[in-house]
Amino acid sequence: MKIVFSQESFETENRIENIDGIFSLIDDKLHDYNQEFDFFEIDGIQVNDNFKKYFADNMESIQEVVVKVKDDKRMVNDIVISTDDYILNAKTRLKSLSEEFYQSPQSKSWTDLADLFEGLQWMLETVIKIDRISNLETIITNHEVWNEYVQNITGLNTIILELSHAMQNHDHILIGDLLQYEVLSLFENAEHNLQLLMAPGGNHHAS
């Protein structure tokens, strides 16, 4: 089969054991091109979900797979909306999680903390992804707010480092302090920035 990505194409054998390699190749190319996956067009058919199952079920007959990506504006808007949703949900858990570490954290507390740690890293990655867009000034017109948001999120580097050390040392009090006074404050500031980046009237746009 042929895998078509942007201006590149790749050939691979129609073998079930190649599926993971195909998806790894696509992930690498998405990263190289600073793009976000949207859907597959497989032999003219649009496939929006259950991708690996579709490949497995049709492996013998697939001839061409076209990787469709989001345009830059849609990618930015989707990230802004996703990050705002993530912060809203995370804030609900943060306060109780910090209290758990001040007292006696249970196994779920550590699991939720690990999830939060991954979420913080994801937020940093999304800022880097957006900042790499060459025509960003035409997508995000409120540059002052965006720069404030970037400055806020960049502060996660220090928090992640401190949180990592506290987790390694099982310093429960420091973890509680970081969650309550550092992460929560940063989330509230970032949430304010994201709300300003969304268009008035509830239409989600970063301009």
Secondary structure, 3 states (H helix, E strand, C coil): CEEEECCEEEECCCCHHHHHHHHHHHHHHHHHCCCCEEEEEECCEEECCCHHHHHHHHCCCCCEEEEEECCHHHHHHHHHHHHHHHHHHHHHHHHHHHHHHHCCCCHHHHHHHHHHHHHHHHHHHHHHHHHCCCCHHHHCCCHHHHHHHHHHHHCHHHHHHHHHHHHHCCCHHHHHHHHHHHHHHHHHHHHHHHHHHCCHHHCCCCC
